[in-house]
Amino acid sequence: MKNKPKLLGYYNYTVILTYIGMLIGFAGVFCVFEDRIFYAVLCLIAAGACDMFDGAIASTRERTEAEKCFGIQIDSLSDLICFGVLPAMIACGARGQALPILVIAALYVLCALIRLAYFNVDEQERQKNSSSSRELYLGMPVTVSALIVPLVFSVGSWFPAQRTVALAVALALSAILFLLPFPLKKPKLTGKIILVLCGFIELFLVVFIHVRLS
């Protein structure tokens, strides 16, 4: 009989970055409630950075099947908070409490939930039949919101009257792209470097515009 665990779950270094990313996402939601939308956007970018590297860190350790399955589940649960709930809250908190914005934000979270649940099932089936890493995604990953939402928010800050509408449109289009089954090649090293550079540029843009408008 296996020894009874002291705590449920896994706590080795392969999942720590995922846990940190989730906590950052939660901090971003809290920032929205405190009407600190700028800091919520920074949390979204930081959560995206954590997600960018958690898979690479996990691959450095030989894991049991249970650990792999746990990793799939915990990553998607974290993604739902960071890239589902947080972007929706940012759109609602950016003076967008009108009913249409709330409806779009709610549908965005629903589409993110459906996509992540489908991905979990698909990934588990894929791993049963293949030991190689994933090459293609179907549809747009929810993590892309860590690039889209801060960009729309920062550029829209120059036009406050249109910013909420722009965020709502961005969420609506993203929600559709989450569920459309078009093939999207998973980025390798070069692609990840480009995404990281885009993230740094976007972070600079967000901070620069915030300082200029403060």
Backbone bond lengths (Angstrom), bond angles and torsions (degrees), N, CA, C in turn:
res aa  C-N    CA-C-N  psi(-1)  N-CA   C-N-CA  omega(-1)  CA-C   N-CA-C  phi
1 M - - - 1.475 - - 1.527 109.73 -
2 K 1.290 114.73 136.73 1.453 118.58 179.63 1.521 110.47 -69.59
3 N 1.320 115.35 147.69 1.454 119.72 176.68 1.513 110.32 -64.94
4 K 1.315 115.89 139.56 1.454 120.51 178.20 1.519 109.49 -68.31
5 P 1.360 118.62 127.35 1.469 120.10 -177.92 1.524 111.36 -68.06
6 K 1.328 115.18 148.27 1.459 119.56 177.52 1.523 110.60 -69.40
7 L 1.320 116.45 -36.67 1.467 122.56 177.07 1.512 108.00 -136.32
8 L 1.314 116.87 146.04 1.454 120.44 174.44 1.523 109.48 -71.02
9 G 1.324 116.21 145.37 1.464 119.92 178.23 1.511 111.80 103.55
10 Y 1.337 114.76 -175.30 1.459 122.54 179.67 1.520 108.47 -125.86
11 Y 1.337 115.73 145.12 1.461 120.03 -172.16 1.524 112.62 -135.41
12 N 1.323 117.18 21.34 1.459 118.76 176.81 1.531 109.80 -79.34
13 Y 1.313 115.85 174.55 1.469 120.12 -171.73 1.529 113.57 -65.11
14 T 1.335 118.45 -15.69 1.470 120.00 -177.51 1.527 112.87 -70.24
15 V 1.324 117.38 -20.14 1.471 119.79 -178.62 1.526 112.96 -114.41
16 I 1.327 117.37 -6.01 1.463 119.79 -175.19 1.522 111.77 -60.91
17 L 1.339 117.71 -40.87 1.468 119.99 -178.80 1.525 110.77 -66.18
18 T 1.332 117.11 -33.74 1.466 120.40 175.36 1.520 110.49 -64.21
19 Y 1.333 116.57 -42.43 1.461 120.19 177.75 1.524 110.86 -62.56
20 I 1.327 116.16 -42.88 1.469 120.51 179.64 1.529 110.22 -62.62
21 G 1.345 116.31 -43.45 1.456 120.49 178.73 1.512 112.10 -59.52
22 M 1.353 116.91 -41.35 1.459 120.21 179.08 1.522 111.11 -63.95
23 L 1.337 116.79 -42.04 1.461 120.39 179.37 1.526 111.37 -64.35
24 I 1.335 116.08 -36.87 1.466 119.84 175.93 1.525 110.12 -65.14
25 G 1.332 116.50 -41.28 1.459 120.14 177.26 1.520 111.64 -61.45
26 F 1.327 116.73 -42.46 1.462 120.23 177.37 1.524 111.01 -63.33
27 A 1.343 115.66 -40.21 1.469 119.18 177.05 1.527 110.61 -60.24
28 G 1.347 116.11 -37.41 1.455 120.02 177.27 1.520 112.26 -62.92
29 V 1.329 117.18 -41.63 1.472 121.13 177.00 1.527 109.65 -61.74
30 F 1.325 116.57 -43.02 1.475 120.59 177.79 1.527 110.66 -60.75
31 C 1.332 116.86 -39.80 1.470 120.50 178.86 1.523 111.24 -60.96
32 V 1.324 117.23 -36.59 1.466 120.11 177.94 1.521 110.04 -62.45
33 F 1.344 116.97 -44.50 1.464 120.58 178.91 1.524 111.18 -62.24
34 E 1.329 116.76 -29.55 1.461 121.15 178.61 1.527 111.86 -87.77
35 D 1.329 117.07 6.74 1.463 123.64 -179.75 1.532 111.82 61.37
36 R 1.316 115.95 35.61 1.463 122.11 176.16 1.533 107.92 -112.95
37 I 1.323 114.97 69.25 1.458 120.72 -172.59 1.525 111.57 -65.28
38 F 1.318 116.61 -35.98 1.464 120.16 178.75 1.527 110.77 -57.37
39 Y 1.337 116.63 -44.93 1.461 120.54 -179.63 1.529 111.22 -70.17
40 A 1.322 116.24 -30.97 1.465 119.73 175.44 1.527 110.49 -64.29
41 V 1.334 116.33 -39.49 1.467 120.77 177.30 1.529 110.60 -65.27
42 L 1.324 116.58 -40.06 1.465 119.86 176.91 1.530 110.43 -62.51
43 C 1.326 116.87 -38.73 1.470 120.46 177.34 1.524 110.65 -63.81
44 L 1.321 117.45 -37.81 1.469 121.02 178.36 1.527 110.56 -62.91
45 I 1.325 116.69 -43.48 1.465 120.52 178.06 1.529 110.41 -63.82
46 A 1.341 116.55 -43.50 1.464 120.60 -179.57 1.524 111.28 -64.49
47 A 1.325 117.09 -39.18 1.464 120.69 177.50 1.532 110.59 -64.32
48 G 1.340 115.82 -36.80 1.461 119.55 176.50 1.511 111.84 -64.03
49 A 1.335 116.53 -37.22 1.474 120.54 177.84 1.523 110.36 -65.19
50 C 1.326 117.35 -41.19 1.463 120.64 177.91 1.523 110.72 -62.04
51 D 1.330 115.89 -43.95 1.464 119.56 -178.99 1.527 111.98 -65.86
52 M 1.314 116.79 -29.98 1.455 120.90 -178.81 1.528 111.24 -62.23
53 F 1.326 116.87 -33.23 1.462 119.93 -171.82 1.527 114.40 -110.69
54 D 1.335 118.61 -8.51 1.461 117.71 -175.45 1.524 112.66 -66.52
55 G 1.340 116.32 -35.39 1.460 118.99 178.56 1.522 112.36 -66.56
56 A 1.338 116.23 -40.53 1.462 120.38 179.36 1.524 110.52 -64.46
57 I 1.332 116.86 -38.35 1.460 120.16 178.79 1.529 110.38 -67.53
58 A 1.335 116.24 -41.51 1.466 119.86 -179.25 1.524 111.83 -62.64
59 S 1.323 116.64 -33.08 1.468 120.48 -176.74 1.524 113.09 -73.15
60 T 1.333 117.56 -8.31 1.463 119.78 -178.49 1.529 112.05 -83.76
61 R 1.310 117.30 -4.85 1.470 121.04 -178.23 1.523 110.62 -124.80
62 E 1.310 116.20 137.71 1.459 120.85 175.10 1.527 108.42 -72.24
63 R 1.340 115.80 119.76 1.462 120.01 -175.32 1.518 111.46 -113.46
64 T 1.319 116.19 153.03 1.460 120.81 173.79 1.525 108.98 -74.64
65 E 1.324 116.44 167.45 1.463 119.94 177.75 1.524 111.19 -61.13
66 A 1.326 115.84 -37.64 1.465 119.48 179.02 1.527 110.91 -64.54
67 E 1.333 116.14 -40.71 1.465 120.04 178.86 1.522 111.29 -65.98
68 K 1.327 117.07 -39.01 1.467 120.59 177.66 1.525 110.70 -64.20
69 C 1.317 116.27 -44.61 1.462 120.41 179.56 1.524 110.60 -63.57
70 F 1.329 115.94 -42.16 1.466 120.38 177.63 1.523 110.69 -61.77
71 G 1.340 115.88 -40.57 1.456 120.13 179.55 1.516 112.62 -61.66
72 I 1.345 116.45 -40.80 1.467 120.79 177.86 1.521 110.08 -61.54
73 Q 1.334 115.59 -47.46 1.462 120.22 -176.10 1.531 111.70 -66.61
74 I 1.331 116.51 -46.68 1.459 120.02 -175.29 1.522 111.22 -68.07
75 D 1.327 116.54 -33.12 1.460 120.03 179.30 1.527 110.50 -65.89
76 S 1.332 116.34 -43.60 1.467 119.14 -179.59 1.521 112.02 -70.50
77 L 1.336 117.07 -37.10 1.468 119.59 177.00 1.527 110.70 -62.92
78 S 1.322 115.95 -41.26 1.463 120.18 176.36 1.528 110.77 -64.62
79 D 1.336 116.14 -42.25 1.472 120.61 179.72 1.520 111.72 -61.04
80 L 1.332 116.78 -35.32 1.464 119.19 -179.93 1.520 110.94 -62.68
81 I 1.329 116.28 -39.92 1.472 119.93 178.63 1.526 110.78 -71.67
82 C 1.340 115.70 -48.65 1.468 120.48 -172.39 1.521 113.07 -73.40
83 F 1.336 116.82 -41.39 1.467 120.33 -171.26 1.528 113.09 -117.15
84 G 1.338 115.27 1.46 1.453 120.24 173.01 1.517 110.32 -109.24
85 V 1.331 115.81 -65.45 1.467 120.89 -176.35 1.528 111.96 -70.04
86 L 1.336 117.33 -46.44 1.476 119.26 -175.11 1.529 113.38 -61.48
87 P 1.351 120.95 -48.50 1.471 119.07 177.14 1.529 112.63 -59.77
88 A 1.344 116.56 -37.69 1.460 119.64 178.35 1.517 110.87 -64.17
89 M 1.334 116.68 -40.63 1.460 120.80 178.84 1.520 110.96 -67.01
90 I 1.328 117.39 -37.54 1.466 120.43 177.84 1.526 110.33 -61.20
91 A 1.336 116.30 -44.48 1.471 120.18 179.10 1.521 110.68 -62.67
92 C 1.345 116.96 -42.16 1.466 120.08 -179.86 1.518 111.50 -71.04
93 G 1.326 116.23 -34.24 1.449 119.58 -176.46 1.507 114.10 -80.16
94 A 1.342 116.66 -18.75 1.464 119.84 -179.98 1.528 109.86 -79.50
95 R 1.322 114.23 52.23 1.465 122.13 -178.32 1.527 110.73 54.86
96 G 1.313 114.19 43.16 1.459 118.99 -178.65 1.510 112.69 -123.64
97 Q 1.353 117.21 41.61 1.453 120.51 -175.38 1.525 112.83 -79.32
98 A 1.329 118.05 7.86 1.457 121.06 177.88 1.521 109.45 -64.36
99 L 1.328 116.06 149.48 1.466 121.39 -175.33 1.524 113.19 -55.01
100 P 1.345 120.21 -44.73 1.474 118.65 179.14 1.530 113.08 -58.62
101 I 1.337 117.00 -37.91 1.462 120.21 178.64 1.524 110.27 -66.19
102 L 1.320 116.29 -42.05 1.465 120.08 179.06 1.524 111.32 -62.55
103 V 1.312 116.64 -40.35 1.471 120.85 179.77 1.529 110.29 -64.74
104 I 1.332 116.12 -46.49 1.474 120.15 179.29 1.522 110.43 -62.05
105 A 1.340 116.36 -42.94 1.464 119.92 179.74 1.527 110.80 -62.67
106 A 1.329 116.93 -41.34 1.463 120.37 179.73 1.526 111.28 -64.82
107 L 1.331 116.55 -43.01 1.465 120.19 178.79 1.524 111.07 -66.51
108 Y 1.323 116.31 -33.96 1.466 120.35 176.45 1.529 110.46 -60.89
109 V 1.337 116.24 -47.03 1.464 120.24 179.24 1.527 110.34 -62.96
110 L 1.328 117.00 -40.47 1.467 120.68 178.57 1.523 111.06 -61.22
111 C 1.320 117.39 -45.66 1.464 120.96 179.37 1.529 111.39 -64.07
112 A 1.331 116.42 -38.34 1.468 120.18 176.28 1.522 110.12 -63.31
113 L 1.325 116.64 -41.97 1.470 121.41 178.71 1.527 111.02 -61.18
114 I 1.333 116.55 -47.42 1.460 121.25 -179.27 1.518 110.15 -61.70
115 R 1.320 116.78 -45.78 1.460 120.12 -178.77 1.523 111.92 -61.44
116 L 1.333 116.23 -45.56 1.460 120.09 -177.70 1.527 111.52 -65.99
117 A 1.335 116.98 -39.58 1.466 119.90 177.58 1.528 110.62 -65.00
118 Y 1.335 116.09 -42.16 1.468 119.71 178.57 1.527 110.50 -64.16
119 F 1.321 116.73 -41.28 1.458 120.39 179.27 1.528 110.87 -61.45
120 N 1.328 117.55 -40.74 1.457 120.43 179.31 1.523 111.69 -59.29
121 V 1.330 115.11 -46.64 1.472 119.64 179.57 1.523 110.20 -63.90
122 D 1.321 116.36 -45.87 1.466 121.18 -178.32 1.532 111.50 -63.81
123 E 1.332 116.87 -40.36 1.461 120.40 -178.74 1.524 111.46 -68.74
124 Q 1.315 116.75 -38.42 1.459 119.22 178.09 1.529 110.87 -65.30
125 E 1.329 116.71 -40.92 1.462 120.17 177.02 1.523 110.85 -65.61
126 R 1.330 117.08 -39.09 1.460 120.34 -179.60 1.524 110.97 -64.54
127 Q 1.322 116.29 -41.70 1.458 119.82 -178.42 1.527 112.73 -68.77
128 K 1.334 116.66 -23.74 1.462 119.18 175.76 1.526 111.44 -69.01
129 N 1.338 115.72 -29.98 1.460 120.68 -174.03 1.525 114.00 -105.27
130 S 1.329 116.82 -7.48 1.459 119.19 -176.81 1.521 110.15 -150.93
131 S 1.326 116.45 141.20 1.454 121.50 177.07 1.533 112.05 -98.53
132 S 1.329 116.28 -4.78 1.463 120.90 -179.84 1.530 110.16 -80.62
133 S 1.319 116.01 162.86 1.457 120.22 178.94 1.523 110.41 -78.75
134 R 1.309 114.94 159.82 1.470 121.09 -177.72 1.520 111.03 -66.41
135 E 1.330 116.59 138.63 1.462 122.58 179.17 1.525 112.36 -105.50
136 L 1.345 116.69 -32.06 1.463 121.09 -174.53 1.519 111.11 -130.50
137 Y 1.311 115.38 146.25 1.457 122.18 166.58 1.519 107.85 -104.09
138 L 1.328 116.27 155.90 1.455 121.03 167.50 1.522 106.87 -107.15
139 G 1.323 116.41 121.63 1.449 119.83 -176.47 1.513 111.83 81.08
140 M 1.321 115.81 175.03 1.468 121.42 -177.73 1.525 110.03 -86.16
141 P 1.334 118.61 127.70 1.469 120.75 176.85 1.522 111.34 -62.15
142 V 1.325 116.53 145.95 1.460 120.20 -178.37 1.529 111.57 -64.98
143 T 1.323 116.84 -23.51 1.469 120.06 -177.99 1.521 112.83 -65.30
144 V 1.326 117.61 -18.02 1.464 120.62 178.67 1.526 110.87 -62.19
145 S 1.323 116.90 -22.23 1.466 119.71 178.36 1.525 111.98 -61.26
146 A 1.349 116.90 -22.00 1.469 119.99 177.52 1.513 111.67 -68.36
147 L 1.338 117.39 -17.20 1.464 121.47 174.16 1.527 111.67 -99.74
148 I 1.327 116.43 -40.24 1.465 120.92 -173.82 1.529 111.83 -70.51
149 V 1.326 116.81 -52.29 1.472 120.47 -173.50 1.532 112.48 -64.08
150 P 1.354 120.15 -46.89 1.471 118.10 177.36 1.526 113.19 -61.00
151 L 1.346 116.84 -36.67 1.466 119.57 179.15 1.525 110.79 -64.21
152 V 1.332 116.60 -48.01 1.462 120.80 179.58 1.520 110.42 -63.60
153 F 1.328 116.68 -40.95 1.468 120.60 -179.59 1.520 111.26 -63.24
154 S 1.345 116.67 -47.22 1.464 120.22 -175.69 1.522 111.96 -67.74
155 V 1.339 116.59 -46.59 1.470 119.54 178.40 1.523 110.22 -64.93
156 G 1.346 115.98 -39.80 1.457 120.28 179.95 1.509 113.86 -67.28
157 S 1.346 116.82 -16.43 1.468 119.73 179.23 1.522 111.89 -65.07
158 W 1.348 116.67 -23.69 1.459 120.27 175.66 1.523 111.14 -73.02
159 F 1.340 115.72 -19.05 1.470 120.87 -177.92 1.533 108.16 -131.82
160 P 1.341 117.18 74.50 1.470 120.90 -172.97 1.526 114.07 -55.01
161 A 1.312 117.13 -35.11 1.461 119.48 -177.50 1.518 112.27 -66.24
162 Q 1.327 116.68 -29.90 1.464 120.51 -178.01 1.532 113.39 -100.26
163 R 1.337 117.29 -6.21 1.471 119.34 -173.57 1.524 112.28 -63.68
164 T 1.333 116.88 -43.99 1.456 119.48 -178.12 1.522 111.05 -63.46
165 V 1.325 116.38 -40.86 1.465 120.36 178.52 1.526 110.05 -63.93
166 A 1.343 115.81 -42.26 1.472 119.62 179.78 1.525 110.87 -62.83
167 L 1.330 117.53 -40.70 1.457 120.80 177.65 1.524 111.10 -64.61
168 A 1.320 116.39 -40.34 1.470 120.10 179.29 1.525 110.84 -63.96
169 V 1.325 116.30 -42.30 1.473 120.37 178.27 1.526 110.16 -63.77
170 A 1.339 116.19 -42.20 1.466 120.28 179.29 1.528 110.94 -61.61
171 L 1.340 117.00 -41.83 1.464 120.36 178.47 1.522 111.12 -66.14
172 A 1.329 116.70 -41.80 1.463 120.00 -178.58 1.526 111.47 -63.74
173 L 1.339 116.41 -44.52 1.471 119.82 179.38 1.528 110.59 -67.02
174 S 1.316 116.55 -39.64 1.467 120.21 179.07 1.524 110.50 -63.01
175 A 1.336 116.41 -42.46 1.469 120.54 -179.63 1.525 110.90 -59.23
176 I 1.321 116.43 -41.09 1.466 120.48 178.65 1.521 110.21 -65.49
177 L 1.339 116.13 -44.29 1.462 120.61 -178.05 1.532 112.12 -67.79
178 F 1.340 117.21 -25.04 1.462 119.60 175.72 1.524 111.44 -60.81
179 L 1.319 116.40 -35.84 1.462 120.89 -170.38 1.523 114.51 -103.06
180 L 1.325 117.45 -14.88 1.461 118.92 177.52 1.533 109.52 -72.57
181 P 1.334 118.72 127.84 1.477 121.14 -173.36 1.522 114.68 -83.81
182 F 1.326 117.92 49.16 1.464 119.55 177.32 1.526 108.83 -85.92
183 P 1.335 118.39 144.69 1.474 120.55 -178.61 1.528 110.93 -74.22
184 L 1.313 115.55 138.66 1.455 121.88 178.42 1.521 108.00 -136.89
185 K 1.320 116.26 119.48 1.457 120.65 -176.21 1.523 110.56 -68.00
186 K 1.327 115.70 132.76 1.460 120.47 178.53 1.524 109.15 -70.20
187 P 1.335 118.05 130.43 1.470 119.56 -177.70 1.520 111.91 -67.09
188 K 1.322 115.35 137.74 1.459 120.78 174.71 1.525 108.53 -96.27
189 L 1.323 118.26 -155.78 1.461 120.78 -172.83 1.524 112.02 -58.99
190 T 1.347 116.64 -48.36 1.472 119.86 -179.02 1.518 111.01 -61.70
191 G 1.323 115.93 -44.05 1.456 120.10 179.45 1.516 112.18 -63.19
192 K 1.335 116.22 -39.45 1.460 119.68 179.20 1.523 111.28 -67.30
193 I 1.335 116.81 -37.62 1.468 120.06 176.92 1.529 110.09 -62.23
194 I 1.331 116.38 -42.76 1.465 120.74 178.44 1.527 110.49 -62.34
195 L 1.340 116.84 -42.44 1.463 120.56 179.66 1.532 111.05 -64.67
196 V 1.332 116.04 -39.60 1.470 119.59 178.03 1.522 110.53 -63.99
197 L 1.333 117.14 -42.85 1.467 120.59 177.84 1.525 110.67 -62.75
198 C 1.330 116.22 -41.11 1.468 120.04 177.01 1.527 110.36 -61.56
199 G 1.341 115.82 -38.83 1.457 119.68 178.47 1.512 112.10 -63.72
200 F 1.346 117.35 -42.43 1.464 120.93 178.29 1.529 110.94 -64.60
201 I 1.332 116.33 -42.78 1.462 119.97 178.66 1.521 110.67 -62.26
202 E 1.322 115.27 -42.56 1.458 119.71 -179.75 1.526 110.94 -66.42
203 L 1.331 117.12 -40.19 1.460 120.41 177.34 1.528 110.28 -60.02
204 F 1.324 116.49 -44.86 1.463 120.56 177.47 1.527 110.28 -60.56
205 L 1.335 116.43 -42.79 1.463 120.38 -179.07 1.521 111.42 -63.62
206 V 1.319 116.71 -44.39 1.461 121.15 -179.93 1.520 111.32 -61.53
207 V 1.343 116.07 -46.81 1.476 120.30 179.91 1.513 110.86 -67.03
208 F 1.348 117.80 -42.28 1.447 121.48 -178.72 1.529 112.05 -61.36
209 I 1.312 116.26 -46.71 1.462 120.07 -178.97 1.528 110.20 -66.54
210 H 1.348 116.57 -39.21 1.453 119.64 179.30 1.523 111.19 -61.74
211 V 1.345 116.00 -43.82 1.472 120.47 179.90 1.524 110.89 -65.74
212 R 1.311 115.98 -41.61 1.467 119.94 -178.84 1.531 111.93 -64.45
213 L 1.326 115.95 -35.10 1.457 119.70 -175.84 1.515 113.07 -92.63
214 S 1.329 116.81 -7.24 1.480 119.68 -179.23 1.542 111.12 -78.11
